[in-house]
């Protein structure tokens, strides 16, 4: 950790105060302030020197804009020298020069950390979400806004970490120190996308730990932009995105920056209906099968009445897998061969395995469930290693892990997913108990 950003505020405060005191102590009423001057200039000079040293070290490891850094560095050093001078020879002209150098050094320092336009930039400038998604330009109104919200603080005009700028199309396509970060048409091969999908703790994950990550929708949109050939002047409508992408774009545009787009459990498309004969056989086997709504062919299935379902039940279930949307296997004892059949349930959006005998090894069958949004693993013996098998499930939104004892530090990083370890306890209110103490006789 570098203390420079913290340290620099000390000379700014003390030296400005010293100069102010020096000038007003000329006034008879404030003569008393004079003895404070050596103290203030002294502290200011020492902290300015420490700031220079820590700053020099910080600059050597960072990728800052060279011109801005040049001025910041030398004005900072000038400040340290003149402040030391003021300690020994408190001339007013020297202290005026100190204040001037200090203010200018501070200004360039601000430009280094916040970008060169930090004084004039309004928080919302240029990052407004477009009102009409169809007419929005994919780069200017969407991709640029996403990158400027999440990446440009380190990859912009002030700093170019990794030699990469992400605030204009030419630099985005040029790439960084390790070459191109976008392969137009091939999002899967693009370094920029790869880094965003790494687990949060990974040292190459972007943005680095502690900075707000891209939401799942933002990542999908950026990937789609790259898959279209990274166009710079194309409108959303002209690119004619597939309905799911168009939906994400619409939601992103409407949602402002706080809320992540809701992804519904029930897809828009209705599958063909499952054969009534099959449903009947499932019901006869004790399986609860209901449509998710009266107009829908999607099915909700629960094995709540079958604590030890036979393999034959799972074979029947694989036959309704095109319609199987939610499946509750809670507290079932499931055979290894039945577990193997789970990988044909590719349409599932919600699955409960709470209290089942699933093992870490068997977790890999879940990776076929690309649509899975909600997964309940409460009360299972899954460990952190088993959870890692979920990382390919990019649609996951909620994973329940009550009574698994998995350390939150070991939760895998899945963009947009929330892990819930349960264990909620309600505080006992005094009134809860006094009511129950029994009537007094
Ligand atoms: C807090 C600062 C910070 C933020 C915010 C940030 N990055 Fe980075 N980025 C870095 C640093 C530091 C490096 C260089 C170290 C490394 O290669 O991991 C880097 C390197 C990269 C590289 C590799 C460049 C190369 O050629 O080596 C890519 C790609 C990248 N970042 C993409 C992004 C994207 C996309 C975002 C926004 C989602 C982002 N970064 C946000 C600090 C940041």
Boltz pocket constraint, residues with backbone or C-beta under 6 A from the ligand:
constraints:
  - pocket:
      binder: B
      contacts: [[A, 147], [A, 150], [A, 151], [A, 152], [A, 153], [A, 154], [A, 155], [A, 161], [A, 162], [A, 163], [A, 164], [A, 175], [A, 176], [A, 177], [A, 178], [A, 179], [A, 181], [A, 191], [A, 192], [A, 195], [A, 196], [A, 203], [A, 204], [A, 206], [A, 207], [A, 208], [A, 211], [A, 212], [A, 214]]
      max_distance: 6.0
